[in-house]
Amino acid sequence: MFVNQTESTLFIQSLKNAGITIHNEREVIERLAESREWHYAFSTLVKQGKRIGIWFAASAKIRSGQLKKLFAQFHFSNGAEAAFEASLQG
């Protein structure tokens, strides 16, 4: 489980480095750390997180290609990046 926690935390940090703002970041990190399948947990938070005060926003500098590469690097399923990008505020 420690490996998943580290990987999910690296993913969150990579999103931030790519220009994504995460509202209620601590809650996101905790929920991913508690999950057995953090990829699924993240995708669920993207789709339903607003109900519990979690959302993601793009800065002006974010690029779609950058997100695609990041999601591929962390082995997300097909469509996860597109769903994430569609959910971005900003």
N, C-alpha and C positions, 0 to 999 in steps of 0.2 A: 504494500500500500504506500510506503514511503516513496517509491519510484513514481507512482501516479501523482502523488502530492507535488513532487518536484516538477514533473512534466507539466501538470496543469498550471502551476505557479509560473513556470517559464513561458507558457503559452500566454497567460494574462499579461506578463511583463512585455512579451513580444507585441501583443496587441497595442499596448500603451505606447511602446516605442514606434509603432507604425502610425500613431496619430489617433488612436481610439480613446475616448474618454469613457470611463466606466463609473456609472453612478451606483453607489453602495458596493464598492469594490471589495471591502472586507467580507461582506455577506457572500459575494460570488466566490471568493477564495475559500471560505469555510465550507460552502455547499459542495464545491468541487472536491475538496479534501475528504469530505465525508462519504462521497459517492464511490461505489465500486467501479462504475464506468463513467469517468469524468467527461468523456466526449458527449455521451448521451445527456448527462446532467447540464452541460454547457448549452447544448442545443435546446433543451427544455427551458432554460433560463432566457435564452434569446427569444423564444416564442411566447413565454408566459410570465416573464420576470416583472413586467410593469405592474402587475397586480400586487407585488410585494416590494415595490420600490427599486427594482433593478432594471436599468436600461443602459444602452450603449449609444454613443454619439461619435460621429466622425468629425475630425478637424478638417480644415481646408486642404491640408497637405496629403490626405490619405488617397491612395491609388488602388484601383480594383486589382491590378496585377500583383501588387504587394500583398493584398489579402489572400488571393488565390495561392500564392507561393507559401504563405504562412500556414494556411489550413492544410495544404499538402504536406508540408514539413512535419506537422503534428498529427498526420494520419487521420484526418476527418473523412467521413463518408462523402460520396458525391452529393452535391446539393447543399451541404452544410454551409459552405462559404456564401453561396447565393442567398440562402435564407438569412444569414447574418447580415449581409450587405443590404438586403431589402428592409431589414428591421432597424437599420441605423437612423438615428435622429440627427438633424443638422444639415 
